[in-house]
């Protein structure tokens, strides 16, 4: 250990309780960077990000220290995070650390015709049962600047996923946990986001030029794994594209060629929070005089909290029809929008199926 190492600001993690209980953050810049990692590398990177905090860099940013801080994780933390026994730590983490220490993150700005490829870490060391990570100070902005937004990633679900592509897609979808919307992504952009390109922008594997191969390995298989992961399905669900039958995504075609992908999913936790807020607003407002509007608003509340908010009756259905025909106008805080109509159609199909089965 050098004198420089001694003087570094050290962030130690002795027990699993020293890490966030559920989420870690990843900046928008890193989420949308070109960075190809294996599943284990993803987990090691996530461990570092879970402990990372902007305040650790105060002395460096204010030029009171010329060294980046170092992050030290005990063997107890490593065993818990990676699900390993003590004797498995060295042989398992050694190749992971070696590869990760040579990884470069590619940050691009197509509009300005700019790109930048920077090594992730200055040093990764394992000694006496402790893992030490020294991040590259050149990436300080990408690591701790959340001004452009960030992904809030459930590390319990993230670590349960086995595939590198599943972890990558889960991270992408987590970036829009609050809004619930990831805009359509071009195939070329997805190649970069899944770390499939070299520094020249060429595909690392020729097989990925075939869209079917790419979709099967990087989209369809990860969605299937996430749907089979209990930790993931607690908070995330995927929808089926009615035109193609694809689960979790819809291809966007240009003629006969697929040019982009629209992901079809919903964050349950986000919807629950929105529904709770909407119900609180409704409860605080005086009841309207129009009985048809009263029924329509009751129906809206039932649909948005289905199946916990009560039963849809024929009167509710009649009131909603009057809204659809423009006879009754709903307030802004109870919109009959695409989200509502999708839920309503699903409920009607469910109720119809139940009736048919009884017959």
Order of alpha helices (4+ residues) and beta strands (2+ residues): alpha-beta-beta-alpha-alpha-alpha-beta-alpha-alpha-beta-beta-beta-beta-alpha-beta-alpha-alpha-beta-alpha-alpha-alpha-alpha-beta-beta-beta-beta-alpha-alpha-alpha-alpha
